[in-house]
Amino acid sequence: MICVVCGELAQFKIDDDNLRESCRCARCGAMNRNRQIAYVLCAALSKQLSKPVFSLADVARYCKEIAIYNTEATGAMHAQLRGLPGYQSSEYFGRGHRSGDMINGVMHQDLMELSLSDNSLDIVISSDVFEHIPDPYRAHQEVHRVLKLGGRHVFTVPFHSQGFLDETRATLDQEGNPVFLSEPIYHGDPLSLQGALVYTIFGLEMLVRLRRIGFLTNLFHLSVAWLGIIGPNALVFDAVKV
């Protein structure tokens, strides 16, 4: 099998029943969810550039003019793309920092208030990030602002495809502290022992609200076994600024 992150022939190791978060490439460590994003991004770039782009390694080799912002500064996708001249990445280090601050060599960004310039990016990548943002649509508006016309945000989020409305599980009070509306859910976070709080699980409402912001959003439900893209929750969104 071929990994669409590193572009190498590789075996994929299934660690547990959660195929979306496991099935890791033995060469680069990319999990199934990373390959899903890479697959959609490479297909879009192949069409846009009229040349084959099979993996993120190909993006790094042949797409040096493209400005990419990754909302994570770790992981297999970051490792493949970080050599691109127009590549930027960030992490969120908490409310005590301003967007654009450098923390131990890593850029801090609050996605609800990006420090990046208007119309400066071709691509934004986020992998299960927006569910952890208190106001995810404010963050989507910021992504729309920094993308060029025709630029795209390729992302994954927890999504109920049979649910019409978003499920808001937590909000913030006036002091910026979380208010729980349901039993709190935390996802693994390398920067936090407790994990990252889930504020929203998205439904079809998300597609409507993204259209109102100015995105035309494509939803891909993938199954490409020979690329290690398997399981029932292989959902990727490609939101294009129009």
PyMOL commands that set and color helices and strands:
alter all, ss='L'
color gray80, all
select helices_A, chain A and resi 19-21+32-49+56-62+75-81+130-132+136-146+205-213+225-227
alter helices_A, ss='H'
color red, helices_A
select strands_A, chain A and resi 12-13+24-25+68-70+87-89+102-103+106-107+121-127+147-156+167-168+170-172+178-180+186-189+192-197+200-201+215-221+235-241
alter strands_A, ss='S'
color yellow, strands_A
deselect
rebuild
show_as cartoon
